[in-house]
Amino acid sequence: MNEDIFNMELRKFLKKVGVTSQREIEQAVRDGIASGRLKGNEKLKARVRLTIEGAGLSTDIDGDIALV
């Protein structure tokens, strides 16, 4: 394994995950507020499942997202 290539590829993947996740979360929250499902002062429970099939990895990452 080439550590430099692995590191670069991992960083590219994580950047894609971060940017895409932020965009999707922001849109879902805006839609929730617009539809009345959210008031805009909640603390939302969040969970991401990270799976890498070839490496046998499956893990959940839990957290909270406060809107105020």
Gaussian input, Z-matrix of N, CA and C with variables (Angstrom, degrees):
# hf/3-21g

backbone

0 1
 N
 C     1     B1
 C     2     B2     1     A1
 N     3     B3     2     A2     1     D1
 C     4     B4     3     A3     2     D2
 C     5     B5     4     A4     3     D3
 N     6     B6     5     A5     4     D4
 C     7     B7     6     A6     5     D5
 C     8     B8     7     A7     6     D6
 N     9     B9     8     A8     7     D7
 C    10    B10     9     A9     8     D8
 C    11    B11    10    A10     9     D9
 N    12    B12    11    A11    10    D10
 C    13    B13    12    A12    11    D11
 C    14    B14    13    A13    12    D12
 N    15    B15    14    A14    13    D13
 C    16    B16    15    A15    14    D14
 C    17    B17    16    A16    15    D15
 N    18    B18    17    A17    16    D16
 C    19    B19    18    A18    17    D17
 C    20    B20    19    A19    18    D18
 N    21    B21    20    A20    19    D19
 C    22    B22    21    A21    20    D20
 C    23    B23    22    A22    21    D21
 N    24    B24    23    A23    22    D22
 C    25    B25    24    A24    23    D23
 C    26    B26    25    A25    24    D24
 N    27    B27    26    A26    25    D25
 C    28    B28    27    A27    26    D26
 C    29    B29    28    A28    27    D27
 N    30    B30    29    A29    28    D28
 C    31    B31    30    A30    29    D29
 C    32    B32    31    A31    30    D30
 N    33    B33    32    A32    31    D31
 C    34    B34    33    A33    32    D32
 C    35    B35    34    A34    33    D33
 N    36    B36    35    A35    34    D34
 C    37    B37    36    A36    35    D35
 C    38    B38    37    A37    36    D36
 N    39    B39    38    A38    37    D37
 C    40    B40    39    A39    38    D38
 C    41    B41    40    A40    39    D39
 N    42    B42    41    A41    40    D40
 C    43    B43    42    A42    41    D41
 C    44    B44    43    A43    42    D42
 N    45    B45    44    A44    43    D43
 C    46    B46    45    A45    44    D44
 C    47    B47    46    A46    45    D45
 N    48    B48    47    A47    46    D46
 C    49    B49    48    A48    47    D47
 C    50    B50    49    A49    48    D48
 N    51    B51    50    A50    49    D49
 C    52    B52    51    A51    50    D50
 C    53    B53    52    A52    51    D51
 N    54    B54    53    A53    52    D52
 C    55    B55    54    A54    53    D53
 C    56    B56    55    A55    54    D54
 N    57    B57    56    A56    55    D55
 C    58    B58    57    A57    56    D56
 C    59    B59    58    A58    57    D57
 N    60    B60    59    A59    58    D58
 C    61    B61    60    A60    59    D59
 C    62    B62    61    A61    60    D60
 N    63    B63    62    A62    61    D61
 C    64    B64    63    A63    62    D62
 C    65    B65    64    A64    63    D63
 N    66    B66    65    A65    64    D64
 C    67    B67    66    A66    65    D65
 C    68    B68    67    A67    66    D66
 N    69    B69    68    A68    67    D67
 C    70    B70    69    A69    68    D68
 C    71    B71    70    A70    69    D69
 N    72    B72    71    A71    70    D70
 C    73    B73    72    A72    71    D71
 C    74    B74    73    A73    72    D72
 N    75    B75    74    A74    73    D73
 C    76    B76    75    A75    74    D74
 C    77    B77    76    A76    75    D75
 N    78    B78    77    A77    76    D76
 C    79    B79    78    A78    77    D77
 C    80    B80    79    A79    78    D78
 N    81    B81    80    A80    79    D79
 C    82    B82    81    A81    80    D80
 C    83    B83    82    A82    81    D81
 N    84    B84    83    A83    82    D82
 C    85    B85    84    A84    83    D83
 C    86    B86    85    A85    84    D84
 N    87    B87    86    A86    85    D85
 C    88    B88    87    A87    86    D86
 C    89    B89    88    A88    87    D87
 N    90    B90    89    A89    88    D88
 C    91    B91    90    A90    89    D89
 C    92    B92    91    A91    90    D90
 N    93    B93    92    A92    91    D91
 C    94    B94    93    A93    92    D92
 C    95    B95    94    A94    93    D93
 N    96    B96    95    A95    94    D94
 C    97    B97    96    A96    95    D95
 C    98    B98    97    A97    96    D96
 N    99    B99    98    A98    97    D97
 C   100   B100    99    A99    98    D98
 C   101   B101   100   A100    99    D99
 N   102   B102   101   A101   100   D100
 C   103   B103   102   A102   101   D101
 C   104   B104   103   A103   102   D102
 N   105   B105   104   A104   103   D103
 C   106   B106   105   A105   104   D104
 C   107   B107   106   A106   105   D105
 N   108   B108   107   A107   106   D106
 C   109   B109   108   A108   107   D107
 C   110   B110   109   A109   108   D108
 N   111   B111   110   A110   109   D109
 C   112   B112   111   A111   110   D110
 C   113   B113   112   A112   111   D111
 N   114   B114   113   A113   112   D112
 C   115   B115   114   A114   113   D113
 C   116   B116   115   A115   114   D114
 N   117   B117   116   A116   115   D115
 C   118   B118   117   A117   116   D116
 C   119   B119   118   A118   117   D117
 N   120   B120   119   A119   118   D118
 C   121   B121   120   A120   119   D119
 C   122   B122   121   A121   120   D120
 N   123   B123   122   A122   121   D121
 C   124   B124   123   A123   122   D122
 C   125   B125   124   A124   123   D123
 N   126   B126   125   A125   124   D124
 C   127   B127   126   A126   125   D125
 C   128   B128   127   A127   126   D126
 N   129   B129   128   A128   127   D127
 C   130   B130   129   A129   128   D128
 C   131   B131   130   A130   129   D129
 N   132   B132   131   A131   130   D130
 C   133   B133   132   A132   131   D131
 C   134   B134   133   A133   132   D132
 N   135   B135   134   A134   133   D133
 C   136   B136   135   A135   134   D134
 C   137   B137   136   A136   135   D135
 N   138   B138   137   A137   136   D136
 C   139   B139   138   A138   137   D137
 C   140   B140   139   A139   138   D138
 N   141   B141   140   A140   139   D139
 C   142   B142   141   A141   140   D140
 C   143   B143   142   A142   141   D141
 N   144   B144   143   A143   142   D142
 C   145   B145   144   A144   143   D143
 C   146   B146   145   A145   144   D144
 N   147   B147   146   A146   145   D145
 C   148   B148   147   A147   146   D146
 C   149   B149   148   A148   147   D147
 N   150   B150   149   A149   148   D148
 C   151   B151   150   A150   149   D149
 C   152   B152   151   A151   150   D150
 N   153   B153   152   A152   151   D151
 C   154   B154   153   A153   152   D152
 C   155   B155   154   A154   153   D153
 N   156   B156   155   A155   154   D154
 C   157   B157   156   A156   155   D155
 C   158   B158   157   A157   156   D156
 N   159   B159   158   A158   157   D157
 C   160   B160   159   A159   158   D158
 C   161   B161   160   A160   159   D159
 N   162   B162   161   A161   160   D160
 C   163   B163   162   A162   161   D161
 C   164   B164   163   A163   162   D162
 N   165   B165   164   A164   163   D163
 C   166   B166   165   A165   164   D164
 C   167   B167   166   A166   165   D165
 N   168   B168   167   A167   166   D166
 C   169   B169   168   A168   167   D167
 C   170   B170   169   A169   168   D168
 N   171   B171   170   A170   169   D169
 C   172   B172   171   A171   170   D170
 C   173   B173   172   A172   171   D171
 N   174   B174   173   A173   172   D172
 C   175   B175   174   A174   173   D173
 C   176   B176   175   A175   174   D174
 N   177   B177   176   A176   175   D175
 C   178   B178   177   A177   176   D176
 C   179   B179   178   A178   177   D177
 N   180   B180   179   A179   178   D178
 C   181   B181   180   A180   179   D179
 C   182   B182   181   A181   180   D180
 N   183   B183   182   A182   181   D181
 C   184   B184   183   A183   182   D182
 C   185   B185   184   A184   183   D183
 N   186   B186   185   A185   184   D184
 C   187   B187   186   A186   185   D185
 C   188   B188   187   A187   186   D186
 N   189   B189   188   A188   187   D187
 C   190   B190   189   A189   188   D188
 C   191   B191   190   A190   189   D189
 N   192   B192   191   A191   190   D190
 C   193   B193   192   A192   191   D191
 C   194   B194   193   A193   192   D192
 N   195   B195   194   A194   193   D193
 C   196   B196   195   A195   194   D194
 C   197   B197   196   A196   195   D195
 N   198   B198   197   A197   196   D196
 C   199   B199   198   A198   197   D197
 C   200   B200   199   A199   198   D198
 N   201   B201   200   A200   199   D199
 C   202   B202   201   A201   200   D200
 C   203   B203   202   A202   201   D201

   B1=1.4537
   B2=1.5226
   B3=1.3171
   B4=1.4545
   B5=1.5302
   B6=1.3172
   B7=1.4668
   B8=1.5263
   B9=1.3197
   B10=1.4681
   B11=1.5209
   B12=1.3291
   B13=1.4686
   B14=1.5239
   B15=1.3367
   B16=1.4617
   B17=1.5270
   B18=1.3243
   B19=1.4574
   B20=1.5258
   B21=1.3276
   B22=1.4653
   B23=1.5273
   B24=1.3224
   B25=1.4595
   B26=1.5243
   B27=1.3158
   B28=1.4569
   B29=1.5225
   B30=1.3169
   B31=1.4669
   B32=1.5305
   B33=1.3382
   B34=1.4601
   B35=1.5244
   B36=1.3276
   B37=1.4580
   B38=1.5271
   B39=1.3284
   B40=1.4665
   B41=1.5236
   B42=1.3260
   B43=1.4673
   B44=1.5226
   B45=1.3286
   B46=1.4580
   B47=1.5276
   B48=1.3186
   B49=1.4682
   B50=1.5215
   B51=1.3208
   B52=1.4566
   B53=1.5139
   B54=1.3205
   B55=1.4643
   B56=1.5289
   B57=1.3231
   B58=1.4594
   B59=1.5240
   B60=1.3190
   B61=1.4623
   B62=1.5174
   B63=1.3151
   B64=1.4628
   B65=1.5221
   B66=1.3141
   B67=1.4670
   B68=1.5305
   B69=1.3243
   B70=1.4613
   B71=1.5302
   B72=1.3206
   B73=1.4688
   B74=1.5234
   B75=1.3264
   B76=1.4674
   B77=1.5233
   B78=1.3194
   B79=1.4667
   B80=1.5208
   B81=1.3254
   B82=1.4638
   B83=1.5250
   B84=1.3261
   B85=1.4629
   B86=1.5256
   B87=1.3202
   B88=1.4761
   B89=1.5314
   B90=1.3397
   B91=1.4655
   B92=1.5293
   B93=1.3382
   B94=1.4549
   B95=1.5122
   B96=1.3093
   B97=1.4708
   B98=1.5293
   B99=1.3192
   B100=1.4666
   B101=1.5264
   B102=1.3354
   B103=1.4630
   B104=1.5254
   B105=1.3298
   B106=1.4568
   B107=1.5202
   B108=1.3430
   B109=1.4699
   B110=1.5196
   B111=1.3226
   B112=1.4659
   B113=1.5201
   B114=1.3217
   B115=1.4654
   B116=1.5325
   B117=1.3312
   B118=1.4604
   B119=1.5132
   B120=1.3251
   B121=1.4666
   B122=1.5328
   B123=1.3318
   B124=1.4602
   B125=1.5265
   B126=1.3067
   B127=1.4630
   B128=1.5311
   B129=1.3147
   B130=1.4591
   B131=1.5293
   B132=1.3146
   B133=1.4621
   B134=1.5271
   B135=1.3094
   B136=1.4672
   B137=1.5199
   B138=1.3250
   B139=1.4670
   B140=1.5245
   B141=1.3024
   B142=1.4577
   B143=1.5127
   B144=1.3140
   B145=1.4552
   B146=1.5260
   B147=1.3178
   B148=1.4619
   B149=1.5202
   B150=1.3234
   B151=1.4603
   B152=1.5234
   B153=1.3063
   B154=1.4568
   B155=1.5260
   B156=1.3136
   B157=1.4543
   B158=1.5194
   B159=1.3194
   B160=1.4592
   B161=1.5140
   B162=1.3298
   B163=1.4627
   B164=1.5281
   B165=1.3307
   B166=1.4534
   B167=1.5177
   B168=1.3274
   B169=1.4665
   B170=1.5158
   B171=1.3189
   B172=1.4508
   B173=1.5062
   B174=1.3246
   B175=1.4471
   B176=1.5206
   B177=1.3237
   B178=1.4541
   B179=1.5194
   B180=1.3267
   B181=1.4650
   B182=1.5246
   B183=1.3314
   B184=1.4610
   B185=1.5081
   B186=1.3229
   B187=1.4556
   B188=1.5112
   B189=1.3101
   B190=1.4581
   B191=1.5153
   B192=1.3454
   B193=1.4596
   B194=1.5272
   B195=1.3072
   B196=1.4592
   B197=1.5147
   B198=1.3282
   B199=1.4660
   B200=1.5197
   B201=1.3257
   B202=1.4666
   B203=1.5111
   A1=108.44
   A2=114.71
   A3=120.51
   A4=107.69
   A5=116.78
   A6=122.26
   A7=112.40
   A8=117.76
   A9=120.77
   A10=111.48
   A11=116.40
   A12=120.26
   A13=109.94
   A14=117.14
   A15=121.24
   A16=110.66
   A17=116.56
   A18=121.30
   A19=111.21
   A20=117.44
   A21=121.59
   A22=111.15
   A23=117.00
   A24=121.25
   A25=110.91
   A26=116.85
   A27=121.38
   A28=110.72
   A29=116.61
   A30=120.59
   A31=111.59
   A32=117.89
   A33=120.99
   A34=110.68
   A35=115.75
   A36=119.81
   A37=110.95
   A38=117.30
   A39=120.83
   A40=111.83
   A41=117.29
   A42=120.43
   A43=110.05
   A44=116.55
   A45=121.41
   A46=110.58
   A47=116.68
   A48=121.02
   A49=110.43
   A50=117.09
   A51=121.04
   A52=113.06
   A53=116.89
   A54=121.45
   A55=110.05
   A56=116.98
   A57=121.16
   A58=110.80
   A59=117.01
   A60=121.21
   A61=111.00
   A62=117.20
   A63=120.32
   A64=110.53
   A65=116.67
   A66=120.98
   A67=110.72
   A68=116.86
   A69=121.43
   A70=111.83
   A71=117.11
   A72=121.07
   A73=110.06
   A74=116.83
   A75=120.18
   A76=111.18
   A77=117.23
   A78=120.41
   A79=111.27
   A80=117.51
   A81=120.70
   A82=111.24
   A83=117.53
   A84=120.81
   A85=109.88
   A86=117.66
   A87=120.20
   A88=110.93
   A89=116.03
   A90=120.15
   A91=110.74
   A92=116.74
   A93=120.79
   A94=112.42
   A95=116.80
   A96=121.01
   A97=109.77
   A98=116.84
   A99=120.83
   A100=111.99
   A101=117.20
   A102=120.60
   A103=112.76
   A104=117.02
   A105=120.45
   A106=114.42
   A107=117.50
   A108=120.10
   A109=111.51
   A110=116.39
   A111=122.16
   A112=108.90
   A113=115.43
   A114=120.17
   A115=111.42
   A116=116.43
   A117=120.28
   A118=113.28
   A119=116.57
   A120=119.54
   A121=112.21
   A122=116.46
   A123=121.82
   A124=112.60
   A125=113.30
   A126=122.03
   A127=104.40
   A128=116.36
   A129=121.75
   A130=110.88
   A131=115.80
   A132=121.06
   A133=107.59
   A134=116.35
   A135=121.02
   A136=109.59
   A137=115.46
   A138=120.78
   A139=108.19
   A140=115.26
   A141=122.70
   A142=107.66
   A143=116.51
   A144=121.01
   A145=107.46
   A146=115.88
   A147=122.52
   A148=107.91
   A149=115.45
   A150=120.93
   A151=109.01
   A152=115.94
   A153=121.45
   A154=106.07
   A155=114.72
   A156=120.91
   A157=113.22
   A158=117.62
   A159=120.33
   A160=113.61
   A161=117.13
   A162=121.20
   A163=111.87
   A164=117.23
   A165=120.28
   A166=113.52
   A167=117.26
   A168=121.47
   A169=110.26
   A170=115.89
   A171=123.28
   A172=107.20
   A173=116.50
   A174=121.21
   A175=109.80
   A176=116.02
   A177=121.94
   A178=109.16
   A179=114.75
   A180=121.36
   A181=105.95
   A182=116.73
   A183=122.93
   A184=110.84
   A185=115.32
   A186=119.96
   A187=110.61
   A188=115.26
   A189=122.82
   A190=108.77
   A191=115.11
   A192=121.39
   A193=106.65
   A194=116.37
   A195=121.30
   A196=109.83
   A197=116.20
   A198=120.58
   A199=112.64
   A200=117.57
   A201=121.02
   A202=108.91
   D1=137.39
   D2=175.88
   D3=-93.40
   D4=109.96
   D5=-175.64
   D6=-59.70
   D7=-38.84
   D8=-179.22
   D9=-65.09
   D10=-46.13
   D11=179.15
   D12=-65.07
   D13=-44.79
   D14=178.61
   D15=-57.39
   D16=-46.19
   D17=-179.24
   D18=-61.88
   D19=-44.16
   D20=179.09
   D21=-63.75
   D22=-44.27
   D23=-179.21
   D24=-66.37
   D25=-39.45
   D26=177.91
   D27=-63.73
   D28=-43.78
   D29=178.49
   D30=-63.89
   D31=-39.52
   D32=177.49
   D33=-63.07
   D34=-43.35
   D35=179.21
   D36=-63.42
   D37=-46.30
   D38=-178.99
   D39=-64.74
   D40=-34.98
   D41=176.37
   D42=-64.43
   D43=-44.25
   D44=178.13
   D45=-61.33
   D46=-44.13
   D47=178.19
   D48=-61.33
   D49=-46.22
   D50=-178.10
   D51=-63.55
   D52=-47.31
   D53=-177.91
   D54=-66.03
   D55=-45.66
   D56=-179.01
   D57=-65.37
   D58=-43.83
   D59=-179.98
   D60=-61.59
   D61=-46.03
   D62=-179.43
   D63=-60.43
   D64=-44.94
   D65=-179.22
   D66=-60.96
   D67=-45.72
   D68=-178.51
   D69=-66.55
   D70=-41.59
   D71=179.55
   D72=-65.26
   D73=-46.58
   D74=179.28
   D75=-58.29
   D76=-43.75
   D77=-179.42
   D78=-66.91
   D79=-42.02
   D80=179.46
   D81=-63.44
   D82=-40.15
   D83=179.23
   D84=-67.90
   D85=-44.80
   D86=178.06
   D87=-59.61
   D88=-44.07
   D89=178.65
   D90=-63.89
   D91=-40.09
   D92=179.11
   D93=-63.75
   D94=-39.58
   D95=177.89
   D96=-69.11
   D97=-44.34
   D98=-179.09
   D99=-62.28
   D100=-35.83
   D101=-178.07
   D102=-85.75
   D103=-10.42
   D104=-179.44
   D105=91.34
   D106=-2.84
   D107=177.43
   D108=-67.90
   D109=-28.78
   D110=177.11
   D111=-119.82
   D112=147.19
   D113=177.76
   D114=-93.69
   D115=-24.18
   D116=-179.45
   D117=102.83
   D118=3.55
   D119=178.83
   D120=-122.50
   D121=14.30
   D122=-176.91
   D123=-80.34
   D124=164.70
   D125=164.87
   D126=-112.60
   D127=115.62
   D128=-174.09
   D129=-95.61
   D130=133.34
   D131=173.66
   D132=-77.06
   D133=135.94
   D134=-179.96
   D135=-129.57
   D136=147.88
   D137=176.78
   D138=-144.99
   D139=135.86
   D140=174.33
   D141=-122.29
   D142=133.97
   D143=174.53
   D144=-103.96
   D145=121.28
   D146=178.60
   D147=-103.04
   D148=122.00
   D149=-178.94
   D150=-130.07
   D151=128.74
   D152=172.38
   D153=-127.66
   D154=99.88
   D155=-170.08
   D156=-58.37
   D157=-48.35
   D158=-175.94
   D159=-64.76
   D160=-24.25
   D161=-178.70
   D162=-98.68
   D163=-1.87
   D164=-179.65
   D165=69.51
   D166=30.03
   D167=-178.11
   D168=-102.29
   D169=131.09
   D170=169.11
   D171=-149.26
   D172=114.08
   D173=-177.73
   D174=-144.22
   D175=148.28
   D176=176.59
   D177=-102.34
   D178=141.96
   D179=176.15
   D180=-120.72
   D181=118.26
   D182=-177.37
   D183=-107.41
   D184=150.25
   D185=176.11
   D186=-169.56
   D187=-179.10
   D188=178.13
   D189=-121.92
   D190=147.96
   D191=174.98
   D192=-125.29
   D193=110.74
   D194=178.48
   D195=-85.79
   D196=136.93
   D197=-179.56
   D198=-92.58
   D199=-10.89
   D200=175.53
   D201=-133.93

